[in-house]
Amino acid sequence: MLSKIFGAGFFGIEGYPVTVECNASDRLPMFNIVGLPDAAIKESKERIKAAITNSGYFFPDAEITVNLAPADKKKEGSSYDLAILIAIMKCAGSIPEHMPLDDKCFIGELSLSGELRGVRGALSMCMAAKENGMKELFISAENAAEAAIVEGIRVYPVSTVKELLAHLKGKITLTPAVFDKSVFEAEKSYAGLDFADVKGQLRAKRALEIAAAGGHHVLLIGPPGTGKSMLAKRLPTILPEMTIGEAIETTKIHSVAGMLPANTSLLTKRPFRSPHHTMSSSGLAGGGKIPAPGEISLSHNGVLFLDELPEFSTQAMEVLRQPLEDGEVTITRVSGKVTFPANFMLVCAMNPCKCGYYGHPTKKCTCSPTDIRRYLARVSGPLLDRIDIQVEMPSLSYAEIAGDSSETPAETSADIRARVNAARDFAHKRYTGEQNLFCNANLTSTQIRKYCKLEPAAEQLLKKAFDRLGLSARGYDRILRVARTIADLAGSEVIGAAHIAEAIQFRSLDRKYWS
């Protein structure tokens, strides 16, 4: 007897439909799975046998061959268990032959007892099932909330094989999972993080406000204890809230990576990733036999924070160059080529030298000039050139740390976010009709000439800065992008001399430390 059931898999972050074909012949008992299965799928034979018998059903004494089509695409993971089990049970007659299953998709890992467990990439696979014409999806209760985001397909949470078969035979009726939109619309909390907690550092706060308004990359440089990490961790609190499209795309990446919390339907807060400086280039960019997303892609639509930047390996830092320019990272392996989205804000923090006190007003630096040059040289010029805003963070005085109860309270993240949202709205109106242009940091050279109109005084100032600082063409464009954002924060359509002057100040540190 031959049966055909539909499942789904994923490659990269995109799902694709998988047809599970099962043939049972009256020969010596044997169980084979073909169609380029990995070790986890081959081991599913034992899980499926145990799940069928422990659910009170009979495993057929026959030669069973299961084919996972398309047969030329490598299959990975345990998400095919349930579809294979249903295909075998239909061959064995445990599921009536006349029962229509052509519009149903089955996804899930089986335990030996017949319970269903969660899998990676449920959202991507559910999208693929819907696009392939499926009307119903049966999946682990652990993944149901995530899969229910997809409209146009009924998602049934399943706990056990017994429960699923009882539903298919009409003995019970499972209740479809429903996406709760209030989860997305609810206020997002950042666990007490607020810009008001940061003492002093007004210039650095201003730099991060500009960065948030325009989506610019930032470098914070200063001695230990000046608040570099503290400010970076609070950056997501002033970024605009994610749109539903951004939230779905971010959730897909975390789901495929197996980093989505159980019973979570949607990631509603912008991700903040802070990998340790010992991380390899593969850990940052992603990789593996079948490529999986790395830290760069996990920070998509959010913030990637690299603390102690010079301590990262040269190879790891250079991996950043493609995604910073293109907003995506491409990984090629024997199994195929995968492109992961990587549209993130890069925030780097570093000390000015190995001991951290080069240029400190009170503490003596113990590094030799050669040590300082060698330490700073770990950060390459091409990487620096791709960072729009560079900020020096000086040590705080006692008065700044202790504060004064009579002083005006520091601005909260909500106050700053309001200005950031206003600047982004101002820019969006200007970019109406432009494809894939969401913030000033993404302006191309052609778009810069179109949208960055300078006052005569601003143009003269920029010309002087270009000659004096020896800017590259990329550096010139980045100053204009930052100036465009500063003008947006001021509500000005034309870029003035004051906007250019402030943008130039945020591009001068590489000349101070690296020249």
Backbone torsions as a table, in degrees:
resi	resn	phi	psi	omega
1	MET	NA	145.8	-179.4
2	LEU	-119.0	136.5	176.0
3	SER	-132.0	157.0	-179.9
4	LYS	-137.6	122.5	-178.5
5	ILE	-127.1	153.4	-177.7
6	PHE	-107.8	133.3	172.8
7	GLY	-129.0	-160.3	179.6
8	ALA	-156.8	154.7	175.0
9	GLY	-136.5	-175.2	176.6
10	PHE	-145.0	151.5	174.7
11	PHE	-135.7	124.0	-169.0
12	GLY	72.0	-121.5	173.3
13	ILE	-117.4	7.0	-178.4
14	GLU	-102.3	134.1	178.0
15	GLY	-84.9	162.4	175.2
16	TYR	-149.5	148.2	-178.8
17	PRO	-72.8	145.5	177.0
18	VAL	-128.0	127.5	175.8
19	THR	-95.3	123.2	179.4
20	VAL	-100.3	109.4	179.2
21	GLU	-102.5	131.2	-179.3
22	CYS	-125.6	129.1	176.6
23	ASN	-121.8	125.6	178.5
24	ALA	-113.8	120.8	-179.5
25	SER	-115.9	148.0	-178.4
26	ASP	-80.6	74.9	179.8
27	ARG	-136.1	-168.8	178.3
28	LEU	-59.1	135.2	-178.0
29	PRO	-56.3	128.3	179.4
30	MET	-159.5	150.0	-177.2
31	PHE	-135.8	111.3	-179.8
32	ASN	-122.3	141.8	173.9
33	ILE	-121.7	123.6	179.4
34	VAL	-121.3	170.5	-178.7
35	GLY	108.4	35.9	179.8
36	LEU	57.2	53.6	177.1
37	PRO	-80.7	149.7	173.8
38	ASP	-88.4	-175.1	-175.7
39	ALA	-61.8	-38.1	-178.8
40	ALA	-63.0	-35.8	179.2
41	ILE	-74.2	-39.5	178.1
42	LYS	-61.7	-38.4	178.5
43	GLU	-71.1	-15.3	-178.6
44	SER	-63.9	-19.3	179.3
45	LYS	-56.4	-44.0	-179.2
46	GLU	-71.4	-37.5	177.5
47	ARG	-63.2	-42.8	-176.7
48	ILE	-67.1	-44.0	178.3
49	LYS	-57.5	-50.2	-178.1
50	ALA	-64.8	-40.1	-178.3
51	ALA	-64.7	-39.1	179.9
52	ILE	-66.8	-49.7	-177.0
53	THR	-68.1	-39.8	179.9
54	ASN	-73.5	-11.4	175.0
55	SER	-93.0	1.7	176.0
56	GLY	90.8	18.2	-179.5
57	TYR	-116.0	169.3	-174.5
58	PHE	-100.3	129.1	174.0
59	PHE	-88.0	124.9	-171.5
60	PRO	-65.1	136.9	172.9
61	ASP	-85.2	83.6	-176.0
62	ALA	-153.7	170.0	172.9
63	GLU	-84.1	111.4	-175.1
64	ILE	-108.2	127.0	175.5
65	THR	-122.4	123.9	178.9
66	VAL	-112.6	128.5	177.5
67	ASN	-114.9	130.6	177.2
68	LEU	-102.6	107.4	-177.5
69	ALA	-103.8	141.8	7.9
70	PRO	-72.3	133.1	-171.9
71	ALA	-75.3	-11.9	-178.1
72	ASP	-94.7	4.2	-179.4
73	LYS	-110.1	128.5	-178.4
74	LYS	-62.2	129.2	179.5
75	LYS	-104.2	137.1	-175.6
76	GLU	-134.4	143.8	171.0
77	GLY	96.8	-177.8	-173.8
78	SER	-106.7	9.9	-175.1
79	SER	-72.2	-10.1	-178.0
80	TYR	-88.7	-7.0	-175.6
81	ASP	-51.8	-51.1	-173.4
82	LEU	-65.4	-42.4	-179.7
83	ALA	-64.2	-39.9	178.6
84	ILE	-64.6	-43.3	179.0
85	LEU	-59.5	-46.2	-179.6
86	ILE	-63.0	-39.1	179.4
87	ALA	-63.9	-41.4	179.5
88	ILE	-67.1	-42.5	-177.8
89	MET	-68.2	-29.3	176.0
90	LYS	-71.5	-38.0	175.3
91	CYS	-63.3	-36.2	-176.9
92	ALA	-78.9	-9.2	-179.8
93	GLY	88.4	2.7	177.2
94	SER	-69.1	-23.9	173.5
95	ILE	-114.1	123.6	-177.4
96	PRO	-52.7	139.6	-176.8
97	GLU	-63.0	-31.7	-177.0
98	HIS	-79.8	-7.2	-176.7
99	MET	-68.7	123.0	-177.4
100	PRO	-74.7	123.3	177.7
101	LEU	-126.3	9.9	-174.2
102	ASP	-68.2	-22.4	-178.7
103	ASP	-109.0	19.6	-177.9
104	LYS	-117.5	141.6	179.7
105	CYS	-121.3	139.7	-176.1
106	PHE	-123.6	124.3	-178.4
107	ILE	-136.4	132.3	175.1
108	GLY	159.7	154.2	174.8
109	GLU	-95.7	142.8	-178.3
110	LEU	-102.8	144.4	167.4
111	SER	-94.9	169.8	-179.2
112	LEU	-65.7	-24.0	-178.9
113	SER	-84.0	-8.0	-178.1
114	GLY	97.2	6.6	174.9
115	GLU	-81.1	153.7	178.6
116	LEU	-98.8	138.4	178.4
117	ARG	-116.0	158.3	-179.4
118	GLY	-70.5	158.6	180.0
119	VAL	-133.1	166.4	175.6
120	ARG	-81.6	151.6	172.2
121	GLY	73.8	24.8	-176.9
122	ALA	-60.6	-40.0	-178.4
123	LEU	-64.9	-45.3	179.0
124	SER	-61.8	-42.4	-178.3
125	MET	-69.5	-35.7	177.4
126	CYS	-65.2	-39.7	177.2
127	MET	-62.2	-41.1	179.2
128	ALA	-65.2	-39.5	178.8
129	ALA	-62.1	-42.9	179.7
130	LYS	-64.2	-44.5	-179.8
131	GLU	-64.5	-23.9	179.3
132	ASN	-89.1	8.2	175.0
133	GLY	91.3	9.4	178.5
134	MET	-73.0	141.7	179.6
135	LYS	-103.2	-25.1	-177.5
136	GLU	-134.1	142.0	178.0
137	LEU	-127.0	129.5	176.7
138	PHE	-110.4	123.0	-171.8
139	ILE	-148.6	161.8	178.3
140	SER	-55.3	144.2	177.6
141	ALA	-59.1	-26.3	179.4
142	GLU	-66.5	-30.3	-178.3
143	ASN	-101.4	-5.0	-170.9
144	ALA	-63.6	-41.1	-178.8
145	ALA	-62.0	-38.8	178.9
146	GLU	-67.0	-46.9	-176.9
147	ALA	-69.3	-27.1	-176.8
148	ALA	-67.7	-10.3	176.7
149	ILE	-61.5	-32.3	-176.2
150	VAL	-73.7	124.6	-180.0
151	GLU	-86.5	150.7	176.0
152	GLY	92.3	7.1	176.8
153	ILE	-145.0	134.7	179.6
154	ARG	-83.6	126.9	-177.7
155	VAL	-108.4	118.3	-178.9
156	TYR	-104.8	120.6	174.7
157	PRO	-76.1	129.9	-176.9
158	VAL	-121.2	133.5	179.0
159	SER	-97.6	-40.3	-177.0
160	THR	-139.6	163.7	176.1
161	VAL	-63.9	-41.0	178.4
162	LYS	-55.9	-45.9	-178.4
163	GLU	-63.0	-42.4	-179.9
164	LEU	-63.2	-46.5	-178.4
165	LEU	-66.6	-34.9	177.1
166	ALA	-64.2	-37.9	177.5
167	HIS	-67.2	-46.3	-178.6
168	LEU	-61.7	-32.3	-179.9
169	LYS	-87.2	-0.6	177.0
170	GLY	82.8	10.4	-179.4
171	LYS	-77.9	-32.9	174.5
172	ILE	-135.2	166.9	177.2
173	THR	-124.6	117.7	176.9
174	LEU	-75.9	147.1	178.6
175	THR	-92.8	124.5	179.8
176	PRO	-63.6	146.9	174.8
177	ALA	-76.0	144.7	-178.8
178	VAL	-124.5	132.6	178.1
179	PHE	-71.5	125.2	-179.5
180	ASP	-89.3	103.0	-176.4
181	LYS	-65.1	-20.6	178.8
182	SER	-64.9	-23.0	176.9
183	VAL	-61.9	-41.0	-179.6
184	PHE	-77.8	-35.9	-175.4
185	GLU	-81.0	-15.3	-177.6
186	ALA	-66.1	154.7	178.7
187	GLU	-65.0	135.4	-178.3
188	LYS	-91.3	127.0	-180.0
189	SER	-102.2	140.4	179.1
190	TYR	-113.0	38.2	171.9
191	ALA	51.2	47.9	172.6
192	GLY	80.7	2.7	178.9
193	LEU	-78.1	130.8	-178.4
194	ASP	-154.3	143.0	178.7
195	PHE	-62.6	-24.1	-179.8
196	ALA	-64.9	-18.2	-179.8
197	ASP	-75.7	-18.2	-174.0
198	VAL	-87.5	122.1	179.5
199	LYS	-81.8	137.1	176.0
200	GLY	59.8	-145.0	177.8
201	GLN	51.9	46.5	-178.3
202	LEU	-63.0	-36.8	-179.4
203	ARG	-66.1	-41.1	178.9
204	ALA	-67.0	-38.8	177.1
205	LYS	-62.5	-41.5	178.1
206	ARG	-62.9	-40.9	179.8
207	ALA	-62.3	-42.6	-179.6
208	LEU	-70.3	-31.2	175.0
209	GLU	-64.1	-44.2	177.6
210	ILE	-63.7	-42.5	179.6
211	ALA	-60.9	-43.3	179.6
212	ALA	-65.8	-37.6	-178.4
213	ALA	-70.1	-31.0	-176.9
214	GLY	-113.5	-2.0	-178.6
215	GLY	71.8	30.5	-175.3
216	HIS	-86.2	154.7	175.5
217	HIS	-84.7	150.3	-171.7
218	VAL	-133.6	142.3	170.0
219	LEU	-119.8	124.0	176.6
220	LEU	-107.9	123.0	-178.5
221	ILE	-127.9	131.9	-178.8
222	GLY	174.8	169.2	-178.8
223	PRO	-67.7	166.9	179.2
224	PRO	-60.6	146.8	174.6
225	GLY	82.5	13.2	-179.3
226	THR	-93.8	-2.0	175.2
227	GLY	98.0	19.6	-178.1
228	LYS	-63.0	-51.0	179.9
229	SER	-67.3	-37.2	-179.3
230	MET	-60.5	-43.9	179.1
231	LEU	-68.7	-43.1	-177.8
232	ALA	-60.1	-41.7	-178.9
233	LYS	-65.8	-22.7	-179.6
234	ARG	-92.9	-4.3	-179.9
235	LEU	-58.7	-42.7	179.1
236	PRO	-59.0	-22.9	-178.0
237	THR	-72.7	-14.9	179.1
238	ILE	-111.8	-0.1	176.4
239	LEU	-77.8	150.7	176.2
240	PRO	-58.8	148.2	177.8
241	GLU	-64.8	150.0	-178.8
242	MET	-68.2	143.9	170.7
243	THR	-76.8	167.7	179.9
244	ILE	-63.1	-36.1	178.4
245	GLY	-65.3	-43.7	177.6
246	GLU	-63.5	-40.1	-179.3
247	ALA	-63.6	-41.7	179.6
248	ILE	-65.9	-43.2	-179.6
249	GLU	-64.6	-40.7	178.4
250	THR	-65.9	-41.4	179.4
251	THR	-63.3	-39.6	178.2
252	LYS	-58.0	-45.3	-177.4
253	ILE	-64.6	-45.8	-178.7
254	HIS	-68.6	-32.2	178.1
255	SER	-67.8	-45.6	179.0
256	VAL	-62.3	-35.3	-180.0
257	ALA	-79.2	-5.6	-179.1
258	GLY	74.2	25.7	-176.1
259	MET	-114.2	13.6	177.6
260	LEU	-86.9	125.6	179.8
261	PRO	-58.4	147.7	-179.0
262	ALA	-59.4	142.6	177.8
263	ASN	62.2	21.4	176.3
264	THR	-94.9	128.1	-179.4
265	SER	-86.1	-38.3	-171.9
266	LEU	-154.9	137.6	172.1
267	LEU	-82.4	118.2	-174.5
268	THR	-105.5	-12.3	178.4
269	LYS	-105.6	144.4	179.6
270	ARG	-63.5	133.8	-177.6
271	PRO	-68.1	147.9	173.8
272	PHE	-128.5	111.9	-177.6
273	ARG	-112.2	133.3	-178.4
274	SER	-134.8	77.4	-178.4
275	PRO	-69.8	151.3	178.0
276	HIS	-72.0	153.2	-174.6
277	HIS	-70.2	-9.1	176.2
278	THR	-83.8	-1.2	-177.2
279	MET	-65.6	141.0	179.6
280	SER	-78.6	169.8	177.6
281	SER	-64.8	-34.4	177.8
282	SER	-67.3	-36.9	177.5
283	GLY	-64.9	-33.9	178.5
284	LEU	-76.3	-51.3	-173.8
285	ALA	-82.6	-26.4	-173.7
286	GLY	105.5	162.4	-179.6
287	GLY	168.1	-158.0	-175.3
288	GLY	112.2	169.3	179.6
289	LYS	-57.7	-48.1	167.6
290	ILE	-108.2	111.5	-167.4
291	PRO	-54.6	133.8	175.6
292	ALA	-119.0	153.2	-177.7
293	PRO	-66.1	144.5	176.2
294	GLY	-102.6	-167.6	-176.6
295	GLU	-61.6	-32.8	179.8
296	ILE	-61.4	-45.1	-179.4
297	SER	-77.6	-31.1	177.8
298	LEU	-65.8	-21.0	177.0
299	SER	-94.2	8.6	177.6
300	HIS	-54.4	133.2	-176.6
301	ASN	68.0	13.9	179.9
302	GLY	-140.8	-141.7	-173.3
303	VAL	-123.8	132.5	170.5
304	LEU	-108.5	115.2	-176.6
305	PHE	-107.6	118.6	177.6
306	LEU	-109.3	99.8	178.6
307	ASP	-83.6	146.6	-176.8
308	GLU	55.0	56.6	-174.0
309	LEU	-51.2	-45.8	-177.6
310	PRO	-64.7	-16.2	179.9
311	GLU	-78.9	-15.5	174.7
312	PHE	-69.8	149.9	178.7
313	SER	-66.1	152.9	179.0
314	THR	-57.9	-41.2	-179.5
315	GLN	-63.2	-40.0	-179.8
316	ALA	-65.6	-41.7	-179.9
317	MET	-66.8	-38.4	-178.2
318	GLU	-70.8	-22.8	176.1
319	VAL	-61.0	-25.3	-177.1
320	LEU	-71.2	-19.5	-169.0
321	ARG	-63.9	-44.4	179.7
322	GLN	-64.5	-51.8	-179.8
323	PRO	-62.8	-31.4	177.9
324	LEU	-64.3	-33.5	-179.6
325	GLU	-85.4	-42.7	-169.3
326	ASP	-102.6	-14.9	-177.8
327	GLY	73.0	19.4	177.5
328	GLU	-156.7	159.5	178.5
329	VAL	-129.2	131.3	-176.6
330	THR	-110.0	130.2	-179.5
331	ILE	-122.6	129.6	-179.8
332	THR	-114.0	127.1	177.3
333	ARG	-133.7	174.9	178.9
334	VAL	-59.6	-34.7	-177.2
335	SER	-75.0	-11.5	179.0
336	GLY	141.8	-179.8	-179.4
337	LYS	-108.7	132.4	-178.4
338	VAL	-124.8	136.5	174.0
339	THR	-114.7	119.8	178.1
340	PHE	-102.7	141.1	174.8
341	PRO	-66.8	144.8	-178.5
342	ALA	-151.1	57.6	178.1
343	ASN	-96.5	91.9	-173.6
344	PHE	-132.6	165.4	170.8
345	MET	-96.7	124.1	178.6
346	LEU	-93.2	124.9	173.7
347	VAL	-121.2	118.4	179.7
348	CYS	-111.4	144.7	176.0
349	ALA	-131.0	142.2	-179.8
350	MET	-157.6	157.8	171.9
351	ASN	-86.2	157.4	179.7
352	PRO	-75.2	-11.2	177.6
353	CYS	-159.0	179.5	-176.5
354	LYS	-62.4	-44.4	179.9
355	CYS	-78.9	-22.0	175.1
356	GLY	98.3	-3.0	-171.7
357	TYR	-118.7	22.5	174.6
358	TYR	-65.9	124.5	-178.8
359	GLY	81.6	5.1	-179.4
360	HIS	-71.0	138.4	-175.7
361	PRO	-69.7	-25.0	-175.3
362	THR	-122.6	-31.8	-177.3
363	LYS	-95.4	139.6	-176.0
364	LYS	-84.5	134.0	176.4
365	CYS	-78.4	132.6	-179.0
366	THR	-97.7	4.5	-178.1
367	CYS	-90.1	144.7	174.0
368	SER	-79.2	159.8	177.3
369	PRO	-54.9	-36.1	178.4
370	THR	-66.3	-41.5	178.8
371	ASP	-62.2	-40.2	-179.4
372	ILE	-64.5	-46.5	-179.6
373	ARG	-63.0	-41.2	-179.3
374	ARG	-64.8	-39.7	-179.5
375	TYR	-65.4	-47.2	-178.5
376	LEU	-69.0	-29.6	-178.2
377	ALA	-68.8	-12.4	177.3
378	ARG	-66.2	-23.0	177.0
379	VAL	-95.2	116.1	-173.1
380	SER	-75.5	154.9	177.3
381	GLY	-60.9	-45.2	178.4
382	PRO	-59.0	-35.6	177.2
383	LEU	-69.7	-43.2	178.0
384	LEU	-59.9	-38.4	-177.4
385	ASP	-64.8	-20.8	-178.8
386	ARG	-92.2	-0.8	178.4
387	ILE	-100.2	115.9	-171.7
388	ASP	-68.4	-40.9	-170.5
389	ILE	-122.2	126.3	178.8
390	GLN	-121.8	125.3	-173.4
391	VAL	-128.0	130.6	173.6
392	GLU	-92.5	130.4	-178.4
393	MET	-112.5	103.9	-178.2
394	PRO	-74.8	164.0	175.4
395	SER	-65.7	146.5	-179.4
396	LEU	-84.3	145.7	174.5
397	SER	-80.2	167.3	178.9
398	TYR	-60.7	-40.5	-178.1
399	ALA	-62.5	-38.2	179.8
400	GLU	-68.9	-37.7	-178.9
401	ILE	-73.5	-46.5	-177.1
402	ALA	-70.8	-34.9	-179.8
403	GLY	72.0	179.6	-179.3
404	ASP	-143.2	126.1	-176.6
405	SER	-60.6	-22.3	-179.2
406	SER	-83.5	-11.9	-179.0
407	GLU	-70.9	157.4	175.0
408	THR	-66.9	131.6	-179.0
409	PRO	-58.4	146.9	178.9
410	ALA	-64.0	152.0	179.7
411	GLU	-64.9	140.9	177.6
412	THR	-85.6	166.1	176.6
413	SER	-61.0	-34.5	-179.7
414	ALA	-64.1	-39.0	178.8
415	ASP	-63.8	-45.6	-177.7
416	ILE	-68.5	-41.0	-179.9
417	ARG	-61.1	-34.8	178.6
418	ALA	-60.6	-41.9	178.5
419	ARG	-69.6	-38.1	178.5
420	VAL	-62.7	-45.6	178.5
421	ASN	-62.2	-39.8	179.3
422	ALA	-64.0	-40.1	179.4
423	ALA	-67.2	-40.5	179.2
424	ARG	-66.7	-40.1	177.2
425	ASP	-62.5	-40.6	178.5
426	PHE	-60.0	-42.0	-179.9
427	ALA	-71.6	-39.0	-178.0
428	HIS	-60.4	-38.5	178.8
429	LYS	-62.8	-37.2	179.9
430	ARG	-69.5	-33.9	-174.7
431	TYR	-95.3	16.0	177.9
432	THR	-57.2	126.9	-179.2
433	GLY	98.8	-15.6	178.0
434	GLU	-80.6	139.0	179.8
435	GLN	-86.2	130.5	173.2
436	ASN	55.7	37.3	175.5
437	LEU	-119.3	104.6	-173.5
438	PHE	-112.1	-19.7	179.2
439	CYS	-154.5	165.1	-173.8
440	ASN	-64.2	-28.7	-179.0
441	ALA	-63.0	-19.9	-177.8
442	ASN	-93.8	4.1	-179.4
443	LEU	-62.7	131.2	174.0
444	THR	-82.3	171.2	179.6
445	SER	-60.1	-39.6	178.2
446	THR	-65.1	-42.6	179.4
447	GLN	-68.6	-31.6	176.5
448	ILE	-62.0	-45.4	179.0
449	ARG	-63.8	-29.3	-177.6
450	LYS	-80.3	-40.8	-169.5
451	TYR	-107.6	-11.1	-178.4
452	CYS	-102.9	78.3	179.6
453	LYS	-84.7	126.1	-174.9
454	LEU	-105.2	143.2	167.4
455	GLU	-68.8	155.1	-179.9
456	PRO	-55.1	-41.5	179.9
457	ALA	-65.4	-36.3	179.1
458	ALA	-67.2	-38.3	-179.7
459	GLU	-66.9	-39.6	177.9
460	GLN	-64.4	-42.6	179.6
461	LEU	-63.3	-41.5	179.9
462	LEU	-66.7	-36.7	177.9
463	LYS	-63.0	-44.1	178.5
464	LYS	-62.5	-42.1	-179.2
465	ALA	-65.9	-38.0	-179.8
466	PHE	-61.9	-43.6	-179.2
467	ASP	-71.8	-42.8	-174.3
468	ARG	-72.7	-39.6	-176.5
469	LEU	-90.1	-8.4	-179.3
470	GLY	61.9	46.6	-175.3
471	LEU	-69.5	148.4	171.1
472	SER	-84.4	172.0	177.6
473	ALA	-61.2	-36.8	178.4
474	ARG	-66.6	-40.7	178.7
475	GLY	-63.8	-38.7	177.3
476	TYR	-60.9	-47.0	179.8
477	ASP	-62.6	-39.0	-176.3
478	ARG	-70.6	-34.3	174.9
479	ILE	-62.7	-41.7	180.0
480	LEU	-66.7	-38.0	178.1
481	ARG	-62.7	-45.1	-179.9
482	VAL	-66.0	-41.2	178.3
483	ALA	-62.7	-36.4	177.2
484	ARG	-61.4	-40.4	178.9
485	THR	-68.5	-41.6	179.0
486	ILE	-61.9	-40.1	177.4
487	ALA	-65.8	-37.7	177.8
488	ASP	-63.3	-40.3	177.6
489	LEU	-63.6	-30.0	178.1
490	ALA	-87.3	-4.4	-179.7
491	GLY	74.1	27.5	-177.2
492	SER	-109.8	131.2	178.4
493	GLU	-79.2	-26.6	179.6
494	VAL	-103.1	139.0	-179.7
495	ILE	-84.6	122.1	-178.1
496	GLY	-97.2	176.4	-179.0
497	ALA	-63.1	-37.0	-179.8
498	ALA	-65.4	-36.6	179.2
499	HIS	-67.4	-42.5	178.7
500	ILE	-65.2	-42.1	-178.6
501	ALA	-60.5	-43.2	179.9
502	GLU	-67.8	-38.5	178.7
503	ALA	-64.7	-38.7	178.8
504	ILE	-64.5	-38.2	179.7
505	GLN	-61.4	-30.4	179.8
506	PHE	-85.6	6.0	178.1
507	ARG	-122.1	15.7	-171.1
508	SER	-101.4	-12.0	-174.1
509	LEU	-68.0	-32.5	179.7
510	ASP	-64.3	-28.0	176.2
511	ARG	-73.7	-34.8	-178.7
512	LYS	-70.8	-45.2	-173.2
513	TYR	-96.4	-32.0	-172.0
514	TRP	-104.6	-5.0	179.0
515	SER	-90.2	NA	NA
